[in-house]
Amino acid sequence: MKILHTADWHLGKRLQDFQRLQEQQDVLAEIIQVADQEDVDLVVVAGDLFDTFNPDPQAEDLLYSTLKKLTAGGRRTVIAIAGNHDNPERIEAQDHFGRECGIIFAGFPKTEIQSHALSCEAKVLQTAPGFIELKLPQHDAPVRIILTPYANENRMRSYFGMTDLDDELRQNLQGHWATLADTYMDTKGVNLLVAHLFVMKRGGEQPEESDDERSILQIGGASMVYTDMIPPQIQYTALGHLHRYQQMGGGPCPVVYSSSPLAYSFAESDQQKYVVLIDAKPNQAVTVSPIPLKTGKRLLRPRFKLVTEAIDWLRENPNCFAEITLQTTTYLTSEERRQLQQAHESLVTIIPDVRTVDEPEQEAAPAIDLTQSMETLFANYFKNRNKGQEPNGRLQQLFREILATEPE
């Protein structure tokens, strides 16, 4: 059984003033091509289908037309869950459309898929809150899937009756998964977990989120989930949320973030993007094959000491989005900015690094480390403006809320 794992499409997302719709159309067409060439049986999209709760019509049209094409006329089942950028009600509102095409939508951690037959070649065998079992065409063994879309703190409290979110979330979520796995997952089928969560190895190094990705550990978010919470019956865990391809250790099976299909912030500068092909058989270890995606502009962050050097580089690298840092003895003139902008149609940001150009690096005033998170940059700025005083917890919380606020 071949399964294709992708996530974090963020349809409708822009890079500051730059529209990404054409790139998104192109990379989703590439994903459809991969699914067809590999003749996959099932596609899972692990959340963040849209970039905002209220996507524009073009983004909606692109999502639903892409999912329909991925079904290959009903031969292939597609499962899509909600992420922290998605409106779960909006995702599940398309259930009727989805069933007509062979697409299954899940917006909430305890969504129960209706058990009647799909309008495609796959059949729904069993369902429970947060679980579905399918009979796919050309396969005798069923596929069982635990579905865990993202849910904020309020929803987690209502679903699991929790008061202490961190500890009780993990206990109840682990118990929920274990109950589903013990009840429905034996060695006669292929067993999967599909989730949009922040997952890591217990005691391991916390993986970094993109600066551009609102943390699900903050504002109304959910707690860290550990790989050792995954039931032993699970053969593969398909994750969404982190935008870099990575396998998380410490679990009973491969626990994989597939990556976003495009680089969406300069924190993802020059990152290779993937979809993941899984070859699975009942009661056997799966084979995991990340497939590099070729479509989409790279995001690059070069540094220069001379405006002329920057202009030459920009002209030589037209097919990218650029954020350039220019070391200069004074702020850039309007003419210099005009020359830089005219040299490249996708120049996103110009960052002046004001210092003496010939000054040795070790003696220069420290430059701002723009790879740091927005919260760290804010705290450093606050200390710089307030004689070393740290921002208090209330101010830091307010800043996080501002970061998480949707633009009008």
C-alpha positions in Angstrom: 0.0 0.0 0.0 1.5 3.4 -1.1 0.7 6.5 1.0 1.7 10.0 0.2 2.2 12.4 3.1 2.1 16.2 2.7 1.2 19.1 5.0 1.3 22.9 5.6 0.1 24.1 2.2 -0.9 27.5 3.6 -2.9 28.4 0.6 -3.4 32.1 0.2 -0.2 33.0 2.0 1.8 36.0 0.8 5.5 36.9 1.4 4.9 40.5 2.6 3.7 42.2 -0.6 4.4 39.3 -2.9 1.7 37.0 -4.1 2.5 33.3 -4.0 -0.6 31.9 -5.7 1.1 30.9 -8.9 3.9 29.1 -7.1 1.3 27.3 -5.0 -0.6 26.2 -8.1 2.7 24.9 -9.6 3.9 23.0 -6.6 0.5 21.4 -6.0 0.4 20.3 -9.7 3.8 18.7 -9.0 2.4 16.9 -5.9 -0.5 15.6 -8.1 2.1 14.4 -10.6 4.1 12.6 -7.9 0.9 10.9 -6.7 0.0 9.8 -10.2 3.5 8.6 -11.2 3.9 6.6 -7.9 0.3 5.3 -8.3 -0.3 6.0 -4.6 -3.4 4.5 -2.9 -3.9 7.2 -0.2 -3.0 10.8 0.2 -2.9 12.5 3.7 -2.7 16.3 4.1 -1.7 16.9 7.8 -3.2 20.3 8.4 -2.7 24.0 7.6 -4.5 23.7 4.3 -5.1 27.5 4.3 -3.0 30.3 5.8 -5.9 32.1 7.5 -9.3 31.3 9.1 -11.0 33.2 6.3 -9.1 32.4 3.0 -9.8 34.3 -0.2 -11.9 32.6 -2.9 -8.8 31.8 -5.0 -7.2 29.9 -2.2 -10.4 27.9 -1.6 -10.8 27.1 -5.3 -7.1 25.9 -5.4 -7.6 23.7 -2.4 -10.7 21.9 -3.5 -9.7 21.6 -7.1 -6.3 20.1 -6.1 -7.8 17.6 -3.6 -10.3 16.5 -6.3 -7.4 16.0 -8.8 -5.5 14.0 -6.2 -8.4 11.5 -6.0 -7.8 10.5 -9.6 -11.5 10.3 -10.4 -12.4 8.5 -7.2 -9.7 5.8 -7.5 -7.6 7.3 -4.7 -8.8 8.4 -1.2 -7.6 11.7 0.2 -7.7 12.6 3.9 -7.2 16.3 5.0 -7.2 17.5 8.6 -7.3 21.0 10.1 -4.2 22.7 11.4 -3.8 25.7 13.7 -4.2 28.1 10.7 -7.5 26.5 9.6 -11.0 27.1 10.7 -12.2 23.6 11.6 -15.9 24.4 10.9 -15.0 25.7 7.5 -12.9 22.5 6.7 -15.8 20.2 7.8 -18.4 22.3 6.0 -17.2 20.7 2.7 -18.0 17.1 3.9 -20.7 16.6 1.3 -18.5 17.8 -1.5 -15.7 15.7 -0.3 -17.7 12.5 -0.1 -18.8 12.9 -3.7 -15.1 13.0 -4.7 -13.5 10.5 -2.3 -12.1 13.2 0.1 -12.4 12.9 3.9 -12.2 16.1 6.0 -11.6 16.2 9.7 -11.6 19.5 11.6 -11.7 18.4 15.3 -9.8 15.8 17.3 -13.0 13.8 18.0 -14.7 14.2 14.6 -16.5 11.0 13.8 -16.7 10.3 10.1 -20.1 9.2 8.8 -20.1 5.5 8.2 -22.1 5.4 5.0 -20.2 4.6 1.7 -18.1 7.1 0.0 -18.9 8.1 -3.6 -15.7 6.5 -4.8 -14.0 3.1 -4.9 -13.0 3.1 -1.2 -15.3 1.9 1.5 -15.7 3.1 5.1 -15.5 0.0 7.3 -15.6 1.4 10.9 -15.5 4.8 12.5 -15.2 6.2 16.0 -14.5 9.8 17.3 -11.0 10.5 15.9 -10.7 7.3 14.0 -11.6 5.8 10.6 -11.0 2.4 8.9 -11.0 2.2 5.1 -11.0 -0.6 2.5 -9.0 0.8 -0.4 -9.3 -0.5 -4.0 -7.0 -3.4 -4.9 -6.0 -4.1 -1.3 -7.4 -6.8 0.9 -5.9 -5.4 4.1 -7.7 -2.3 5.5 -6.0 0.9 6.6 -6.8 2.3 10.0 -6.1 5.9 10.8 -6.2 7.9 14.0 -7.0 11.5 13.1 -5.9 14.3 15.4 -6.4 17.7 13.9 -5.2 20.7 15.8 -7.3 22.0 18.6 -6.8 25.1 20.8 -6.9 25.1 24.6 -10.6 25.6 24.9 -11.4 22.8 22.6 -9.0 20.5 24.3 -10.6 21.2 27.6 -14.1 20.5 26.2 -13.0 17.2 24.5 -10.9 15.8 27.3 -12.4 17.6 30.4 -9.0 18.9 31.5 -8.0 21.6 34.0 -4.2 21.4 34.0 -3.6 21.6 30.2 0.0 20.5 29.9 -0.1 17.3 32.0 -3.8 16.3 31.4 -3.6 16.9 27.7 -0.8 14.4 27.3 -2.4 11.9 29.6 -5.8 12.1 28.0 -4.5 12.3 24.5 -2.3 9.3 25.1 -5.2 7.4 26.6 -7.4 8.4 23.7 -4.9 7.1 21.2 -4.3 3.9 23.1 -8.0 3.1 23.4 -8.5 3.6 19.6 -5.4 1.5 18.8 -6.3 -1.3 21.2 -9.9 -1.4 20.0 -9.4 -1.2 16.2 -5.8 -1.8 15.3 -4.5 -5.4 15.0 -1.7 -6.8 12.8 -4.0 -7.5 9.9 -4.2 -3.9 8.6 -2.0 -0.9 8.0 -2.1 1.4 11.0 -1.5 5.2 10.8 -1.6 8.3 13.0 -2.2 11.7 11.2 -1.9 14.8 13.4 -1.2 18.5 13.5 0.8 18.9 16.7 4.1 20.0 18.1 5.8 16.6 18.6 9.3 15.9 19.9 11.4 13.1 21.6 11.0 13.2 25.4 14.1 14.8 26.8 15.4 15.7 23.3 16.2 19.1 21.8 13.0 21.1 21.0 12.7 21.4 17.2 12.5 25.0 15.9 9.4 26.5 14.5 9.7 28.9 11.6 9.6 32.6 12.7 6.6 32.9 10.4 4.7 30.1 12.0 2.5 31.0 14.9 3.5 28.7 17.8 0.8 26.2 18.9 2.5 26.2 22.3 1.4 29.8 22.8 -1.8 31.8 22.6 -4.6 29.4 23.3 -2.4 26.6 22.0 -1.8 23.0 22.8 1.0 21.4 24.8 4.1 19.6 23.6 3.4 16.0 22.7 6.1 13.3 23.0 6.8 10.5 20.5 6.7 7.8 23.2 3.0 8.6 23.6 2.3 7.0 20.2 0.7 3.6 20.5 3.0 0.6 19.5 0.4 -0.5 16.9 1.1 2.6 14.8 3.4 1.9 11.8 3.8 5.6 10.6 2.9 9.0 12.1 2.2 11.7 9.5 2.7 15.2 11.1 2.0 18.7 10.1 3.1 22.1 11.6 6.9 22.3 11.4 7.9 23.4 7.9 11.2 21.5 7.6 11.4 17.8 6.8 12.5 15.8 9.8 12.0 12.5 11.6 11.4 12.7 15.3 13.1 10.0 17.4 11.9 8.1 20.4 8.7 6.7 19.0 7.6 3.1 18.0 7.6 4.0 14.3 8.8 6.7 11.9 7.3 10.0 13.2 7.7 12.5 10.3 7.1 16.1 9.5 6.8 16.2 5.7 7.7 19.9 5.4 5.7 22.6 3.7 5.7 22.5 -0.1 7.2 26.0 -0.4 9.5 28.1 1.8 7.2 30.6 3.5 9.6 32.7 5.5 13.3 33.7 5.5 13.7 31.4 8.5 13.3 28.7 5.9 16.0 30.2 3.7 17.3 27.8 1.0 15.5 24.9 2.5 14.7 21.8 0.4 11.0 20.9 0.5 9.5 17.4 0.2 6.5 15.1 0.1 6.9 11.7 1.7 6.1 8.4 0.1 5.3 5.5 2.5 5.3 1.9 1.4 3.3 -0.1 4.0 2.2 -3.6 4.7 0.4 -5.0 7.7 2.6 -6.0 10.6 5.8 -4.8 8.9 8.1 -1.8 9.2 7.2 0.8 6.6 9.6 2.2 4.0 9.8 6.0 4.1 11.0 7.9 1.0 11.2 11.7 1.0 10.7 13.0 -2.5 12.3 16.5 -3.2 10.0 19.1 -4.7 11.4 21.1 -7.6 8.8 23.8 -7.9 8.9 27.3 -6.2 11.3 30.1 -5.7 14.1 29.8 -3.2 14.3 32.3 -0.3 17.9 33.6 0.0 19.6 35.9 2.6 23.0 37.1 1.2 25.2 39.8 2.9 27.2 42.5 1.1 29.7 45.3 1.9 29.1 47.3 -1.3 26.0 48.3 -3.0 27.5 47.4 -6.4 28.2 43.9 -5.2 24.6 43.5 -4.1 23.3 44.8 -7.4 25.5 42.4 -9.3 24.3 39.5 -7.2 20.6 40.5 -7.5 20.9 40.6 -11.3 22.6 37.2 -11.4 20.0 35.5 -9.2 16.6 36.6 -10.6 14.6 33.4 -9.7 14.4 33.8 -6.0 13.0 36.0 -3.2 15.8 37.9 -1.6 16.4 39.5 1.8 19.8 41.3 1.6 21.8 42.7 4.4 24.2 45.5 3.4 27.0 46.6 5.6 27.3 50.3 5.3 28.8 53.3 7.1 25.6 55.2 7.0 22.0 54.6 6.1 21.2 53.8 2.5 20.2 56.8 0.3 17.0 56.7 -1.6 19.0 56.4 -4.8 20.8 53.3 -3.6 17.5 51.8 -2.5 16.0 52.6 -5.9 19.0 50.9 -7.7 18.7 47.8 -5.6 14.9 47.5 -6.1 15.3 47.9 -9.9 17.9 45.2 -10.0 15.5 42.5 -8.8 11.7 42.1 -9.1 11.5 40.0 -6.0 13.7 41.9 -3.5 11.6 41.6 -0.3 13.8 43.3 2.3 16.9 45.5 2.5 18.5 45.5 5.9 21.3 48.1 6.6 24.0 46.9 8.9 25.5 50.2 9.9 29.2 49.9 10.8 32.6 50.9 9.5 33.1 48.8 6.4 36.8 48.2 6.9 36.4 47.5 10.6 37.5 44.0 11.5 34.6 41.7 12.2 35.6 40.9 15.8 35.9 44.6 16.6 32.6 45.7 15.0 29.5 46.5 16.9 27.4 43.3 17.2 24.9 42.9 14.4 21.4 41.8 15.0 21.0 38.1 14.6 17.9 37.9 12.4 17.6 34.1 12.7 16.4 34.6 16.3 12.7 34.3 17.0 10.4 37.4 17.0 10.0 37.1 20.8 13.8 37.0 21.4 14.3 40.0 19.1 11.6 41.9 20.9 13.1 41.1 24.3 16.5 42.3 23.2 15.1 45.5 21.7 13.2 46.1 25.0 16.3 45.7 27.0 18.3 47.9 24.7 15.7 50.7 25.1 15.2 50.2 28.8 18.8 50.0 30.3 18.9 46.2 30.3 15.5 45.7 32.0 13.7 42.5 30.9 10.1 42.8 29.6 7.7 41.4 32.2 5.5 38.4 31.6 2.4 40.4 30.9 4.2 42.4 28.2 5.6 39.3 26.7 2.2 37.7 26.6 0.7 40.8 24.9 3.5 40.6 22.3 2.6 37.0 21.6 -1.0 37.9 21.2 -0.1 40.6 18.7 2.0 38.0 16.8 -0.9 35.6 16.7 -3.5 38.1 15.6 -4.9 37.6 12.2 -4.5 40.7 9.8 -7.8 42.4 8.9 
